[in-house]
């Protein structure tokens, strides 16, 4: 693939030990971009300088929902200074997604947050797990969120592993939301059990998922592995090399 990003959540422990050194290793493997999941104790100026020095782009950033609720101006300022386009809501606590009303309320809140981000020149995305595929009156939780937010104010960062984990077809789901999925997470699932594998080492139809995503208008492809049995840097290198062949 021409450009491939890495979700830095995969290397969270390595970043704690050596933030810039880990970014340098990501670039050395061949990745051209990253998705942040926190910035350590670094300022926006420091992060931007590191990226420029190393030659990495920052496509996106996972920002906890409580930060989007209570500290949005600071989030906007930080991301604009670094040059990050996509601000991603990564997770919703269990007590806020118990029923259809919870999803309606969350959609209303995300619509407002997304509007503020759009006014600032940024884009809100929602990142799914498997629980958003619970059904409420024959409608998926994730579809409730997407139906009750405007496309201009909230996009989907589709985590294809979790779609498949929830027993849905990732290719079909991405195509169902054509032109609303600018970013996907590429992950793979072990052949014998429903847990994480290096991309290209498992049972998911990675080539088919990439093809469907491109047809749906996806531009940004990001490797992520929540848990690695190998050293994480080794795992992300395996994923990178396999994707070059795919």
C-alpha atoms as one frame of an Amber mdcrd trajectory, in Angstrom:
protein
   0.000   0.000   0.000   1.172   3.485  -0.832   0.639   4.972   2.611   0.072
   3.070   5.797  -0.426   4.406   9.299   0.111   2.811  12.692  -2.114   3.179
  15.743   0.336   4.039  18.494  -1.891   2.404  21.104  -0.176  -0.807  19.957
   3.166   0.590  21.203   1.854   2.274  24.348   4.447   0.646  26.617   7.348
   1.414  24.278   6.256   5.052  24.040   6.275   5.346  27.825   9.903   4.293
  27.854  11.122   6.265  24.827   8.598   8.416  23.007  10.685   9.828  20.175
  12.823   6.715  19.807   9.699   4.608  19.314   8.402   6.999  16.649  11.749
   6.703  14.890  11.406   2.906  14.882   7.884   3.188  13.421   9.270   5.284
  10.563  12.193   2.883  10.056   9.773  -0.030   9.573   8.148   1.914   6.731
   5.010   3.461   8.180   4.379   6.966   6.877   1.868   8.115   9.481   0.604
   7.526  12.993  -2.551   7.733  15.048  -1.915   8.992  18.556  -3.529   7.658
  21.728  -2.145  10.273  24.093   0.990  12.363  23.804   2.926  11.481  26.935
   4.076  14.644  28.677   4.933  16.339  25.392   3.544  19.680  24.306   1.979
  20.197  20.878   5.110  22.093  19.830   7.308  19.169  20.886   5.123  16.595
  19.131   5.114  18.617  15.912   8.892  19.020  16.041   9.379  15.264  16.540
   7.121  14.422  13.603   8.876  16.916  11.347  12.291  15.664  12.413  11.389
  12.001  11.851   9.298  12.509   8.724   6.003  11.114   9.990   2.503  12.462
   9.422  -0.116  12.468  12.173  -3.456  11.538  10.678  -5.607  11.078  13.741
  -5.744  10.959  17.507  -7.869   9.064  20.016  -9.198  11.468  22.638 -11.232
  10.175  25.606 -14.876  11.236  25.588 -14.533  13.067  28.907 -11.855  15.284
  27.335 -14.141  16.040  24.398 -16.862  16.964  26.860 -14.919  19.085  29.306
 -11.782  20.291  27.561 -12.708  20.671  23.898 -11.071  24.059  23.339  -7.724
  22.725  24.553  -8.144  19.581  22.422  -8.805  21.722  19.363  -5.844  23.982
  20.037  -3.448  21.049  20.564  -4.531  19.147  17.472  -4.483  22.184  15.230
  -0.944  23.032  16.318   0.297  19.490  15.675  -1.605  19.307  12.384  -3.922
  16.389  13.183  -7.123  16.363  11.119  -9.174  13.588  12.751 -10.170  13.645
  16.424 -11.514  10.208  17.339 -13.842   9.244  20.182 -12.333   5.862  21.096
 -14.630   4.291  23.671 -17.874   4.706  25.597 -18.277   3.424  29.150 -20.754
   0.598  29.713 -23.144   2.695  31.787 -23.595   5.099  28.851 -24.649   2.471
  26.280 -27.183   0.266  28.025 -30.232   1.042  25.882 -31.544   2.881  22.846
 -32.035   6.115  24.780 -28.388   6.087  25.798 -27.382   5.873  22.140 -29.755
   8.698  21.184 -28.310  10.869  23.951 -24.753  10.029  22.929 -25.540  10.851
  19.307 -26.891  14.256  20.342 -23.743  14.956  22.311 -21.420  13.797  19.527
 -23.315  15.930  17.029 -22.586  19.015  19.141 -18.934  18.082  19.663 -18.541
  17.294  15.979 -20.056  20.619  14.986 -17.543  22.476  17.172 -14.661  20.486
  15.720 -15.876  21.136  12.170 -16.144  24.855  12.865 -12.482  24.691  13.939
 -11.477  22.899  10.742 -11.178  19.427  12.317 -13.188  16.226  11.875 -14.786
  14.058  14.565 -14.743  10.287  14.068 -16.273   7.561  16.180 -14.253   4.362
  16.709 -16.284   1.205  17.237 -15.744  -1.921  19.301 -18.069  -4.911  19.273
 -20.650  -3.634  21.764 -22.055  -1.072  19.307 -23.382  -4.050  17.345 -25.876
  -4.866  20.085 -29.400  -4.521  18.717 -32.087  -2.210  20.061 -35.496  -2.631
  18.377 -33.791  -4.305  15.407 -31.284  -1.467  14.954 -27.595  -1.672  15.774
 -26.304   0.739  18.396 -23.699   2.019  15.942 -26.350   2.658  13.303 -28.354
   4.650  15.863 -25.300   6.862  16.406 -24.700   7.317  12.689 -28.360   7.912
  11.821 -28.724  10.587  14.488 -25.584  12.555  13.642 -24.970  14.457  10.442
 -22.277  13.112   8.142 -20.635  16.533   8.119 -20.278  16.426  11.918 -19.293
  12.820  12.570 -17.542  10.175  10.506 -16.789   6.556  11.372 -13.343   5.162
  12.023 -14.304   1.565  11.360 -12.413  -1.015  13.377 -12.841  -3.995  11.094
 -11.671  -6.541  13.705 -14.449  -5.596  16.106 -17.074  -5.652  13.340 -16.084
  -9.251  12.594 -15.780 -10.092  16.308 -19.446  -9.087  16.601 -20.266 -11.558
  13.778 -20.892  -8.953  11.100 -19.150  -8.646   7.741 -16.652  -5.775   7.772
 -16.702  -5.401   3.981 -20.485  -5.084   3.875 -20.578  -2.700   6.833 -18.037
  -0.310   5.347 -19.875  -0.308   2.013 -23.174   0.303   3.816 -21.715   3.580
   5.094 -20.074   4.655   1.861 -18.404   8.084   1.980 -18.624   8.192   5.765
 -15.599   6.049   6.639 -12.434   8.070   5.959 -10.300   5.811   8.204 -10.275
   2.099   8.958  -8.319   0.072  11.464  -6.731  -2.970   9.871  -6.457  -5.831
  12.342  -6.522  -9.571  12.013  -8.040 -12.386  14.038  -6.390 -15.682  14.924
  -7.643 -18.677  13.010  -8.324 -20.787  16.099  -9.748 -18.153  18.460 -11.274
 -14.689  18.359  -8.231 -12.783  19.493  -5.646 -10.520  17.879  -3.150 -11.547
  15.208  -0.661  -9.674  13.070  -2.326  -8.414   9.886  -2.082 -11.113   7.243
  -1.466 -13.889   9.789  -5.085 -14.562  10.681  -8.442 -15.463   9.205  -9.874
 -12.101   8.098 -10.127 -11.232   4.407  -7.721  -8.302   4.630  -7.431  -7.832
   0.851 -11.210  -7.847   0.530 -11.619  -5.401   3.407  -9.111  -2.993   1.838
 -10.863  -3.276  -1.551 -14.300  -2.629  -0.031 -12.981   0.307   2.003 -11.446
   1.903  -1.076 -14.760   1.477  -2.905 -16.494   3.150   0.054 -14.147   6.142
  -0.118 -11.706   5.277   2.681  -8.384   7.101   2.363  -6.522   6.267   5.577
  -5.544   2.702   6.509  -4.168   2.217  10.013  -2.668  -0.962  11.489  -3.542
  -1.720  15.086  -3.028  -4.726  17.348  -4.535  -4.274  20.800  -2.533  -7.117
  22.350   0.655  -8.641  20.933   2.121 -11.995  21.927   5.380 -11.097  20.190
   7.272  -7.897  21.040   4.909  -5.186  19.697   7.506  -3.636  17.373   8.061
  -7.059  15.832   4.307  -7.522  15.416   3.787  -4.183  13.658   6.696  -4.938
  11.331   5.138  -8.295  10.393   1.839  -6.529   9.696   3.589  -3.904   7.581
   5.456  -6.466   5.470   2.365  -8.600   4.964   0.370  -5.575   3.818   3.012
  -4.741   1.230   2.398  -8.204  -0.265  -1.386  -8.005   0.068
